[in-house]
Amino acid sequence: MKNFLMTLSATACVAISLTTACQSEPAVQNPELSRAAQTLDSLYTHYSVEGSCLLRENYPSGFGDYTATYLATQPTGGPNPFSYLWPYSGSFSAVNALLEATGDSRYKDLLEQRVLPGLEEYRDTRRQPEAYASYIHTAPQSDRFYDDNIWLGIDFTDLYTQCPDEKKYLQKAQTIWKFIESGMDEQLGGGIYWCEQKKESKNTCSNAPASVFALKLFRATQDSSYLAQGKALYEWTQTHLQDTTDYLYFDNMALDGKIGYAKFAYNSGQMMQAAALLHQITGQPKYLTDAQNLAKACYNYFFCEYTPEGGQPFRLLKKGDVWFTAVMLRGFIELWKTDHNPEYLAAFHQSLDYAWNHARDEQGLFNTDFSGKTQDSRKWLLTQAAMVEMYARLAGITQESAL
């Protein structure tokens, strides 16, 4: 990792120390952990902004000729030198996953001294309830997305679960939940909007992870209101956005009832995770059936049969948004914790092992095509963070399974 944890320094990001935080003893190293650490080092080497905890959106940066296509409203006023919130949040998930996999307090220090101070640059307290905006608060006011904030809320809840003495993490998560509640109404019979400033649709990407978020908050607090909300959001999404022909989930429903039929890995993956959590919490078998049906559907839809030159065929993750794949993996892991079926996680292991050898460039950054047949001229920050997260999450379960 080029000793990144020992040498991190910048004007706003102080050096990482080895003081004990949550757990003091790192886990035994394994190949996935090594790959996660190396990729995290490559991320900070190529996306860091000198004198700041913030990150660039792309490498090469080329921010003058880059336009983010995932925003509700295109910004004005020239190119942005820093990443938007969504890609930046991937670094939170990545380091969080490494902390969970290793118990190494240096990752807690990295969160406290770099990741979370950078995240605070996006916190918007001018509008109430407070939340994180899509761009830094010193720039012109930007949109606030419910799904962006949900991903942060999940990470804060997970971090609190790892470090239960740190009540500030739970408080952050609960503050975010208040913002999420403000995005709910009875249009379309319930559900959460996608964007605070553009309430035109209710999306799986805001409702499915909100169910996961609420269920995690229930586990952290035992407050039954979170469980009720998690179940209600799960049921609303299943009723309105599931394709009953294959169990996968459509992208969104507009207020006029029209469906956005695109199917993305993270949407179905989050409903898989919500179903697995609901089964763990309630013991009701229907939720396990839902999760298992979704797992089979995702395996069939988001993987393909691939035969490398001179090698044996195997199931390879299809080219696409790598972060969507990382979020889908969360669902598969949650299901594995419930039914211990090794088939799907074995396929993830094999795909990521192949990607390590075929999809990385000379800077240690990943292309989105795991087969290695095509290369990306510009590497997105969120793709690299997703690779760190996936290697770390697989490392965390390797010792518990026979994969």
ROMIFI-130649 format. One line per 3 residues: number of its first residue (from 1); for each residue y negated, x, z of C-alpha. Coordinates in pm, 1 decimal, m for minus. Layout:
NUM> Y:X:Z; ...
//
This chain:
1> 0.0:0.0:0.0; m221.6:307.2:m32.3; m293.9:268.4:341.0
4> m529.2:m19.8:261.3; m489.7:m167.7:608.6; m597.8:161.0:759.3
7> m887.4:241.4:529.1; m1060.2:m87.5:447.8; m1434.6:m41.0:485.1
10> m1754.7:m189.6:346.3; m2096.3:m288.9:473.7; m1978.5:m632.0:586.8
13> m1610.1:m549.7:633.8; m1528.8:m315.3:917.3; m1224.7:m88.9:935.0
16> m889.8:m238.0:1026.7; m750.4:m128.1:1361.3; m398.9:m141.7:1498.7
19> m479.0:m351.9:1804.2; m232.5:m619.0:1902.4; m322.0:m972.5:1794.6
22> m40.8:m1226.7:1762.0; 275.2:m1019.4:1753.6; 273.3:m645.7:1782.0
25> 597.4:m539.6:1612.6; 619.7:m552.5:1230.9; 938.7:m682.9:1077.2
28> 1186.3:m449.2:909.5; 1065.8:m368.8:558.3; 1250.8:m517.1:260.6
31> 1185.9:m507.3:m115.2; 986.4:m831.6:m126.9; 762.2:m716.9:157.3
34> 700.7:m388.4:m18.0; 611.5:m570.8:m338.3; 381.2:m811.3:m156.7
37> 201.3:m521.7:13.6; 166.2:m322.4:m308.0; 28.3:m624.0:m492.9
40> m218.0:m695.8:m214.4; m337.7:m337.6:m242.2; m380.3:m377.0:m619.1
43> m574.5:m698.8:m559.2; m825.7:m537.4:m325.5; m849.3:m225.3:m539.3
46> m947.1:m417.8:m853.3; m1127.6:m730.3:m726.7; m1332.2:m602.5:m431.4
49> m1711.3:m609.1:m438.2; m1870.2:m304.8:m278.7; m2062.0:m385.5:38.6
52> m1915.8:m735.1:64.3; m1607.6:m920.5:182.1; m1621.3:m1130.3:m135.9
55> m1406.4:m1077.4:m444.0; m1447.0:m1088.2:m819.3; m1288.1:m1375.2:m1008.6
58> m1122.7:m1159.4:m1276.3; m1019.2:m810.3:m1373.6; m1178.8:m676.1:m1581.5
61> m1466.7:m866.2:m1423.7; m1664.9:m954.1:m1738.8; m1834.9:m1230.8:m1542.5
64> m2106.8:m1258.8:m1804.3; m1865.3:m1405.0:m2059.0; m1645.3:m1606.8:m1822.9
67> m1663.8:m1980.3:m1755.7; m1444.0:m2144.5:m1494.7; m1270.4:m2442.2:m1653.5
70> m1150.0:m2607.4:m1333.1; m1484.1:m2733.6:m1195.4; m1610.5:m3091.0:m1202.8
73> m1959.1:m2980.6:m1310.2; m2039.9:m2663.7:m1498.6; m2287.5:m2449.6:m1301.3
76> m2626.1:m2348.8:m1435.9; m2837.2:m2040.9:m1372.7; m2632.1:m1763.2:m1526.7
79> m2300.7:m1594.7:m1451.4; m2161.7:m1577.6:m1100.1; m2077.5:m1230.1:m972.3
82> m1826.8:m1357.2:m715.4; m1513.4:m1566.7:m723.2; m1529.0:m1940.4:m671.7
85> m1375.5:m2074.6:m351.4; m1041.6:m2176.2:m498.3; m941.3:m1828.8:m623.3
88> m1083.9:m1668.7:m308.6; m876.2:m1900.4:m90.7; m564.6:m1749.8:m244.0
91> m632.6:m1430.2:m49.9; m619.1:m1635.1:272.6; m279.5:m1779.5:178.6
94> m152.1:m1438.9:70.0; m245.0:m1250.6:386.3; m136.5:m1545.7:600.0
97> 206.4:m1536.6:434.9; 234.3:m1164.3:500.8; 141.7:m1214.0:865.4
100> 405.2:m1484.3:899.0; 670.4:m1273.1:725.6; 606.0:m954.5:922.5
103> 440.6:m1038.2:1253.1; 232.8:m726.0:1186.2; m96.6:m761.5:1373.5
106> m275.7:m554.2:1111.5; m261.0:m856.5:881.2; m423.7:m1061.9:1155.3
109> m696.3:m797.3:1169.4; m733.7:m814.1:791.9; m781.7:m1190.1:815.6
112> m1035.5:m1159.9:1096.0; m1233.6:m870.6:954.5; m1232.6:m939.2:583.1
115> m1073.1:m1263.6:459.7; m1230.2:m1510.7:701.7; m1578.8:m1350.9:704.2
118> m1573.0:m1379.6:325.7; m1462.0:m1740.2:349.7; m1759.9:m1820.1:570.6
121> m1986.7:m1738.5:274.8; m1864.0:m2065.2:119.7; m1910.7:m2283.0:428.9
124> m2166.5:m2557.0:372.7; m2327.1:m2705.8:682.8; m2619.7:m2865.5:500.3
127> m2409.9:m3165.4:401.0; m2212.9:m3362.5:656.1; m1933.2:m3362.5:734.6
130> m1937.5:m2987.9:690.5; m1690.9:m2833.0:447.7; m1643.7:m2542.1:212.2
133> m1831.6:m2558.2:m117.7; m1699.1:m2430.8:m448.1; m1944.4:m2138.3:m446.2
136> m2126.2:m1931.9:m185.1; m2394.7:m2106.0:20.5; m2671.0:m1861.3:m72.7
139> m2646.7:m1975.0:m436.6; m2769.6:m2313.9:m564.2; m2578.7:m2599.8:m405.5
142> m2232.8:m2648.9:m559.0; m1972.5:m2923.7:m560.6; m1725.7:m2966.7:m276.5
145> m1363.9:m3039.2:m362.5; m1125.4:m3215.1:m130.7; m824.2:m3021.6:m257.0
148> m997.2:m2683.0:m212.1; m1062.2:m2771.6:148.9; m710.7:m2903.0:204.7
151> m558.6:m2569.0:104.3; m782.5:m2401.1:362.0; m689.4:m2657.1:623.9
154> m321.0:m2590.4:567.6; m378.3:m2217.7:605.0; m581.7:m2257.9:923.6
157> m309.3:m2481.7:1068.4; m38.7:m2232.1:975.3; m243.9:m1951.7:1128.2
160> m285.8:m2150.9:1449.8; 90.5:m2211.9:1457.5; 144.6:m1835.0:1442.3
163> m130.2:m1763.2:1697.8; m138.5:m2066.9:1930.9; m375.2:m1896.9:2175.2
166> m643.4:m1893.0:1903.8; m777.5:m2248.0:1938.1; m1056.6:m2169.0:1692.1
169> m808.4:m2190.9:1403.1; m701.7:m2540.6:1503.6; m1066.4:m2640.0:1542.4
172> m1135.7:m2516.7:1188.6; m844.6:m2722.3:1057.3; m957.0:m3035.3:1240.3
175> m1313.2:m2995.0:1114.4; m1179.5:m2975.9:760.7; m968.4:m3285.7:821.3
178> m1283.5:m3482.5:905.5; m1418.4:m3390.9:562.6; m1090.5:m3497.6:402.0
181> m1110.1:m3835.0:576.1; m1455.8:m3884.5:427.3; m1291.4:m3872.6:84.3
184> m1070.8:m4174.4:153.7; m1150.1:m4535.0:68.6; m973.5:m4852.5:m45.3
187> m1035.9:m4805.9:m417.2; m692.7:m4812.1:m585.9; m546.3:m4920.1:m254.1
190> m618.5:m4594.5:m70.1; m587.7:m4226.0:m140.6; m828.8:m3932.7:m155.4
193> m1070.0:m3839.4:m431.4; m1070.0:m3501.9:m603.3; m1439.5:m3410.7:m582.4
196> m1704.4:m3532.7:m337.9; m1976.6:m3536.5:m603.7; m1762.4:m3690.4:m879.7
199> m1556.9:m3973.0:m734.1; m1391.8:m4077.2:m1057.0; m1022.7:m4019.6:m985.2
202> m767.7:m3980.3:m709.9; m540.8:m3688.2:m778.3; m199.1:m3574.8:m668.9
205> m351.8:m3233.3:m593.9; m568.2:m3388.3:m321.8; m325.5:m3647.0:m183.9
208> 7.1:m3459.3:m178.3; m124.4:m3151.4:6.7; m329.1:m3378.4:233.1
211> 0.0:m3533.1:341.0; 137.5:m3183.7:409.8; m182.4:m3093.2:596.8
214> m168.0:m3404.6:814.3; 199.9:m3350.1:895.4; 134.3:m2988.6:992.2
217> m154.1:m3104.2:1213.9; 81.8:m3353.0:1377.1; 327.7:m3074.5:1453.6
220> 47.4:m2858.6:1592.9; m107.4:m3129.9:1811.7; 151.2:m3409.2:1851.9
223> m132.6:m3651.0:1772.7; 44.8:m3948.7:1615.5; m258.5:m4042.8:1406.4
226> m192.8:m3739.3:1187.4; 167.0:m3847.6:1135.4; 54.8:m4197.5:1035.9
229> m195.0:m4057.2:787.1; 56.5:m3811.2:645.8; 307.9:m4089.5:585.7
232> 45.8:m4318.8:433.7; m76.4:m4051.4:191.7; 279.7:m3969.1:93.1
235> 356.8:m4333.8:23.0; 32.7:m4389.5:m169.9; 98.4:m4089.9:m394.4
238> 460.1:m4184.6:m452.1; 365.7:m4543.2:m539.7; 78.5:m4459.3:m774.2
241> 158.8:m4124.2:m932.9; 533.4:m4063.0:m946.5; 710.2:m4076.9:m1281.8
244> 1011.1:m4287.9:m1191.2; 1203.1:m4160.3:m1495.4; 1232.3:m3803.9:m1367.8
247> 1087.6:m3801.3:m1009.9; 802.6:m3564.1:m1105.8; 436.0:m3641.8:m1038.6
250> 151.2:m3715.3:m1275.1; m184.9:m3547.8:m1221.2; m425.4:m3828.6:m1135.9
253> m527.2:m4190.9:m1152.8; m879.3:m4281.3:m1263.9; m1063.1:m4564.9:m1091.5
256> m993.0:m4786.7:m1392.6; m621.3:m4733.9:m1332.3; m558.0:m4497.6:m1622.5
259> m307.4:m4223.5:m1550.2; m356.3:m3854.8:m1629.7; 0.1:m3777.4:m1736.3
262> 1.8:m3397.8:m1704.9; 272.1:m3261.8:m1475.4; 192.2:m2950.8:m1275.7
265> 425.0:m2753.8:m1051.1; 207.0:m2767.6:m741.8; 176.9:m3145.4:m744.9
268> 549.8:m3207.5:m736.1; 595.9:m2909.5:m505.3; 362.5:m3052.5:m245.1
271> 533.2:m3390.1:m252.5; 862.1:m3203.6:m206.6; 719.7:m3024.7:95.7
274> 577.2:m3346.7:239.6; 912.1:m3521.1:198.7; 1097.5:m3233.8:366.1
277> 849.0:m3232.5:655.2; 879.6:m3608.7:695.2; 1256.9:m3576.3:712.0
280> 1230.3:m3299.6:971.3; 988.7:m3506.1:1181.3; 1140.9:m3854.6:1149.3
283> 1504.8:m3783.8:1067.7; 1494.2:m4054.6:801.7; 1740.1:m3966.6:522.1
286> 1530.2:m4124.4:245.0; 1279.6:m3840.6:270.8; 1551.5:m3578.6:229.8
289> 1677.0:m3766.4:m76.1; 1323.4:m3770.6:m217.2; 1286.9:m3395.1:m164.7
292> 1624.5:m3315.0:m317.6; 1559.5:m3532.2:m622.0; 1226.3:m3357.1:m671.8
295> 1379.0:m3013.3:m629.6; 1632.7:m3078.0:m903.3; 1361.9:m3219.7:m1130.3
298> 1130.6:m2920.2:m1073.2; 1415.2:m2677.9:m1134.1; 1490.9:m2846.8:m1466.1
301> 1126.1:m2879.1:m1573.9; 951.5:m2562.6:m1455.1; 1232.7:m2313.2:m1519.4
304> 1393.4:m2228.1:m1850.8; 1713.2:m2058.6:m1958.7; 1626.4:m1700.5:m2048.8
307> 1838.5:m1421.0:m2188.2; 1685.7:m1071.9:m2170.2; 1769.4:m823.5:m2439.7
310> 2110.5:m681.5:m2362.7; 2135.9:m883.1:m2040.7; 2287.2:m1197.5:m1898.3
313> 2111.6:m1537.1:m1913.8; 1937.2:m1665.5:m1602.5; 1681.3:m1927.1:m1500.7
316> 1327.1:m1790.0:m1541.8; 1004.7:m1954.3:m1429.9; 812.6:m2078.1:m1731.1
319> 476.9:m1927.1:m1822.4; 193.2:m2119.5:m1659.9; m45.8:m2116.5:m1367.1
322> 122.6:m1876.9:m1125.9; m56.0:m2018.3:m821.1; 83.1:m2363.2:m905.6
325> 425.1:m2198.3:m894.9; 351.9:m2038.9:m556.9; 260.0:m2376.5:m410.2
328> 575.9:m2526.8:m558.7; 772.6:m2251.3:m383.6; 636.4:m2377.2:m50.6
331> 813.7:m2706.7:m118.9; 1141.6:m2537.6:m208.6; 1127.6:m2328.0:108.7
334> 1058.5:m2633.8:325.3; 1357.1:m2807.3:168.0; 1574.7:m2499.1:216.8
337> 1488.6:m2506.3:586.9; 1633.8:m2857.2:587.7; 1942.8:m2847.1:364.4
340> 2004.7:m2468.4:328.4; 2094.7:m2501.2:m38.9; 2047.7:m2143.7:m174.0
343> 2048.6:m2227.3:m547.2; 1678.6:m2281.4:m604.9; 1547.5:m1993.5:m396.2
346> 1797.2:m1764.3:m566.2; 1631.8:m1857.7:m896.1; 1289.9:m1771.2:m752.9
349> 1423.0:m1435.9:m633.4; 1563.7:m1358.2:m975.9; 1244.9:m1462.1:m1158.8
352> 1019.6:m1259.7:m931.2; 1249.7:m960.6:m947.3; 1232.3:m975.1:m1327.3
355> 854.5:m1020.6:m1318.5; 815.4:m708.9:m1105.1; 977.5:m501.2:m1375.2
358> 841.6:m676.6:m1685.0; 518.3:m863.1:m1611.4; 306.3:m599.3:m1431.4
361> 53.4:m374.8:m1598.9; m39.9:m15.1:m1519.6; m288.4:m134.2:m1252.5
364> m10.6:m319.3:m1068.2; m152.9:m657.3:m1173.5; 59.9:m941.9:m1306.7
367> 57.1:m1130.4:m1633.7; 131.8:m1501.5:m1630.0; 433.6:m1459.7:m1860.4
370> 713.6:m1335.5:m1637.6; 928.6:m1247.8:m1938.5; 681.1:m974.8:m2030.9
373> 663.1:m1088.3:m2392.9; 288.9:m1165.0:m2375.1; 6.2:m998.5:m2182.1
376> m321.3:m1137.6:m2053.7; m638.9:m954.0:m2149.2; m803.4:m1072.7:m1828.4
379> m618.0:m1109.6:m1497.0; m724.5:m1392.3:m1264.9; m765.7:m1322.7:m893.8
382> m565.3:m1630.3:m798.2; m265.2:m1514.3:m1001.5; m248.0:m1189.9:m805.7
385> m288.6:m1366.5:m471.2; m9.2:m1605.5:m567.3; 224.4:m1314.7:m639.3
388> 152.2:m1166.8:m295.9; 221.7:m1504.1:m137.2; 549.4:m1558.8:m320.5
391> 690.5:m1214.4:m244.1; 587.3:m1252.8:119.7; 736.6:m1600.0:155.9
394> 1065.6:m1494.9:m1.1; 1071.6:m1190.0:226.1; 1028.5:m1416.9:523.8
397> 1346.9:m1609.7:451.5; 1565.4:m1329.1:312.2; 1711.1:m1236.5:648.5
400> 1794.7:m1600.8:723.0; 1990.0:m1660.9:403.9; 2260.3:m1513.0:187.8
403> 2034.6:m1489.1:m118.2
//
